[in-house]
Amino acid sequence: MARSHVTTMVLYGLTMMGFCGCSTAPKTPEARDVLDSQVNETIAIFKNKDPEIQRFFDTAYGYAVFPKVAKGAFWVGGAYGKGEVYEQSRMVGYSSLSQATVGFSFGGEFFREIVFFTDKVEYDKFRSEEYVFSAQVTGVALTAGAAAKADYSYGKAVFVIADSGLMVDASLGGQKFMYTPKSLVDGSEREISTSKMY
């Protein structure tokens, strides 16, 4: 009975997410400006926490920055957030992140996440279809010196910081990403929804 109840809650949450208008890109110019400011703040926070992360900004073909991934945003145990996508240090689009079950603990109400892509091949996968993290993907909890020990795995490197309190390296398997090019935001938006795991 308990398992059935949990399953029902998860399915309800996923269904509600479809009706709540959770688009990939912010709807208004003002909202996009707010997100851009939050992204810039997040990048500064990561660099201040560990300056060694600069080498990933320097070497990555592209990256996605999610300034606020809120836990329990739409369903019990889940998380959701929006971010910006960069190619060769140029902002080119928006992305949404969703995770049905957050299987790790962290302080505060949300965490920040940056995904670096080592080359154009992996980056293009992220942009061309619904992109799903496979079970083995782990986010490095960024602390002083952590980036120096980290490296790319399966074409990407992922770093996370909790808004408050401590956070350990986190299993991010199952995170799903949707991408919308910046050029389409002011016109008719198009989101690709073919799921593949990476």
N, C-alpha and C positions, 0 to 999 in steps of 0.2 A: 504493500500500500504506500509506504513512504517513498519507494523508488518511483512508483507511478506518479505520485504527487510532484516529485522533483522534475520528472520528465515533462509533465504537463506544464509546469512553471517555465521551464526552459523553452518549450515550444511556443508558449504564449508570449514570452519575451521576444523571441525571434519574429513572431508574427506581428507584434506591436511595432517592432523596429521598421517593418515594411510600411506601416501606416503613419509613422511619426514624422515623415518628411526628412529623413536622415540623408540628405544629398551629400555628395562628395565635396562640393565646393560651397562656401558661404553664399547666401542668396543675394546679399546687397553689397554695394561697394564699401559701406561702412563696416560691415561684418568682415569683409576681406581685409580691410585695413587693420582691424583688431587682430585677426589671425596672423597677419604679417608681423605686427608688433610683437605678438606672443612668440612667434618663431624666432625672431631676432633675439629676444630675451632668452629663449631656451638655448640657442647656440652659445650665447655669452655665458650662461650658467654652466654649460658643459665644459667650455674652454677654461673657465675659472676653476672649476672643480678639478680638472686634470688637463693642464696645457699640452700633454702628450697626445691628446686626441686630435690636435691640429694636423698630424700626419695623415689621418684618415680624410680630413677635408681636402688635403693637398693631393692625395693619391687616388681617391675614389672617382669613378667616372660620373657617378650621380649619387644623390642621397635624398631621403625623405625625413622631414622633421615633424614630430607630433608633440606640440607643447602641452597638451592636456588630455591624457587618456584616463577617463573617469571610470572608476570601478562601480559596478552596480548601477550603471546609468539607465539601462533599459530592462535588465533581467537579473535575477539573483545570481551572483557570482561572475557576471560578465563585465565587459568593459567596452568603451567606444570613444573615439576621438577623431579629430580632423587635423590635417597638416598640409604643408607645402612640399612640393617636389622640385629638386634642383638637378640640372644637367650642366656639367662643367661650370659649376658655381653660379649658374643663371636660373632664376625661378621660372619654371615652364608649366606648372600645373598644380592641381590639388589632389589630395588623397584622403580617403576615410579608412579607419582601422576599426575592426570589430573582433571581439573574442568572446565566444559563448561561455567559456569557463576559465576563470583566472586561477590557475593551480599553484599560486604562490602568495606569500604575504608581503605586504609593504606598509610603511607608515603613511598617514595622511589619507586624503580622499582621491588623489590621482597621482599618476606618474608621467614623466616625460620620456620620449623614446626617439632615437635617431637610428635610421637604417642606412648603412653605406653599401653601395654596390661597386664591386671591384672593377667591373668592365661593362662595356656596352651590351654584351649578350645578356647578362643577368638583369641589367637595367631595363632593357627592352622587354623582357619577360614581365617585369613589374608593371610596365606601362600598357602592355598590349592586351591584358586579360585580368580577370580576377585572380589575384596572387595570394596563395595560401602558404603560410609557413608549415613545413613538415614537423613531425614530432621532435626531431633532434635539434631544432633551432633554439639557442639559448641567448638571452640578453645579458650582457656584462653590466653588473651594477657598478656604475662609474664612481671610483674613489681616486684619490691622488695616486698616480703610478699605475692604475689599472690598464690604461690604454696602451702602455708600453709593453705589457705582457699579452695583449689581445692581438688577434689576427683575423683575416677573412676565413670564413668556412662556408663551403657551398656557394661561393660567389658573393657573400655578404658578411657584414659585421654589424652587430646590433648592440646599442648601449642604452641603458635606462637609468633614470634618477627619480626617486620618490620626492614628492613635494615637501615631505617632512618625515623625520624618523629614518630608520635604517632600512636597507633593502639588500637582499642577497641576489646572486646571479639567478635569473628567472627563466623557467621553461616557457617559451612563447609559441610552442606548437599550436596550430589551429588559428592563429591570427590571420584574418582575411583583410585584403586591401583592395579598394576600388580607386581608379584613377580617372581624372577628367583634365584634359589639356586646358591650359589657361586661355588659349585662343577660342575655346568653345563656351567659356563661362558667360559671356555677354550675349551669346546666341542660343541656339538649341543645344542643350547638353546631351552628351552621349556617354553611357557607361557600359563597359564590356563586362559580361557576367559568366564567362566560361572558366570554371574552377580547375586549377591545377596546383599540385603541391610542389614546393621547392625547399 
